[in-house]
């Protein structure tokens, strides 16, 4: 199950990628622009699998290593086949729709190795809040991604520079996309009523 990533669109305020494998297609928006984030959130609401009820949302946060407790540089969200990599450190504002999305009780945020994500969002320059901590899916399937052929997990990438969306490499985008996407995949394949 090898994954490929291709940049499909580039504008002044957003980059678009497609991540594909034999059975997977993911459309990724990378941006530091609050209007692009608002468009992504709006499209996510429109394309919701169920108009009401629990929706799993892959969530990840990246920050530059160093300092005592650095805030989040990026926020990754993944719903279905659509993912967003929002460059918090480059954005002057965040849309109200994102704040509401993070506080929506129907969204169950799931991720991998995410015990500090809620705190990192809170101490970011935008002071983003969540209702509860995201669910760490590694508690349910330990070692899952590390042992999946074709899934590129690299500590070097995790510890790299996340401060500028225009400079994020395709490998950085691929890794955080798969991180958020697989968290949702794991959630869907577990007993949903036992994970919250």
Secondary structure in CASP SS format (residue, H / E / C, confidence):
PFRMAT SS
TARGET T0000
AUTHOR 0000-0000-0000
METHOD secondary structure of the structure
MODEL  1
X C 1.00
X C 1.00
X C 1.00
X E 1.00
X E 1.00
X E 1.00
X E 1.00
X E 1.00
X E 1.00
X E 1.00
X C 1.00
X C 1.00
X C 1.00
X E 1.00
X E 1.00
X E 1.00
X E 1.00
X E 1.00
X E 1.00
X E 1.00
X C 1.00
X C 1.00
X C 1.00
X C 1.00
X E 1.00
X E 1.00
X E 1.00
X E 1.00
X E 1.00
X E 1.00
X E 1.00
X C 1.00
X C 1.00
X H 1.00
X H 1.00
X H 1.00
X H 1.00
X H 1.00
X H 1.00
X H 1.00
X H 1.00
X H 1.00
X H 1.00
X H 1.00
X H 1.00
X H 1.00
X C 1.00
X C 1.00
X C 1.00
X C 1.00
X C 1.00
X C 1.00
X C 1.00
X C 1.00
X E 1.00
X E 1.00
X E 1.00
X E 1.00
X E 1.00
X E 1.00
X E 1.00
X E 1.00
X C 1.00
X C 1.00
X C 1.00
X C 1.00
X C 1.00
X C 1.00
X C 1.00
X C 1.00
X C 1.00
X C 1.00
X C 1.00
X E 1.00
X E 1.00
X E 1.00
X E 1.00
X E 1.00
X E 1.00
X C 1.00
X C 1.00
X E 1.00
X E 1.00
X E 1.00
X E 1.00
X E 1.00
X E 1.00
X H 1.00
X H 1.00
X H 1.00
X C 1.00
X C 1.00
X C 1.00
X C 1.00
X C 1.00
X H 1.00
X H 1.00
X H 1.00
X H 1.00
X H 1.00
X H 1.00
X H 1.00
X H 1.00
X C 1.00
X C 1.00
X C 1.00
X E 1.00
X E 1.00
X E 1.00
X E 1.00
X E 1.00
X C 1.00
X C 1.00
X C 1.00
X C 1.00
X C 1.00
X H 1.00
X H 1.00
X H 1.00
X H 1.00
X H 1.00
X H 1.00
X C 1.00
X C 1.00
X C 1.00
X C 1.00
X C 1.00
X C 1.00
X C 1.00
X C 1.00
X C 1.00
X C 1.00
X C 1.00
X C 1.00
X E 1.00
X E 1.00
X H 1.00
X H 1.00
X H 1.00
X C 1.00
X C 1.00
X C 1.00
X C 1.00
X C 1.00
X H 1.00
X H 1.00
X H 1.00
X C 1.00
X C 1.00
X C 1.00
X C 1.00
X C 1.00
X C 1.00
X C 1.00
X H 1.00
X H 1.00
X H 1.00
X H 1.00
X C 1.00
X C 1.00
X C 1.00
X C 1.00
X C 1.00
X C 1.00
X H 1.00
X H 1.00
X H 1.00
X C 1.00
X C 1.00
X H 1.00
X H 1.00
X H 1.00
X H 1.00
X H 1.00
X H 1.00
X H 1.00
X H 1.00
X H 1.00
X H 1.00
X H 1.00
X H 1.00
X H 1.00
X H 1.00
X H 1.00
X H 1.00
X H 1.00
X H 1.00
X H 1.00
X C 1.00
X C 1.00
X C 1.00
X H 1.00
X H 1.00
X H 1.00
X C 1.00
X C 1.00
END
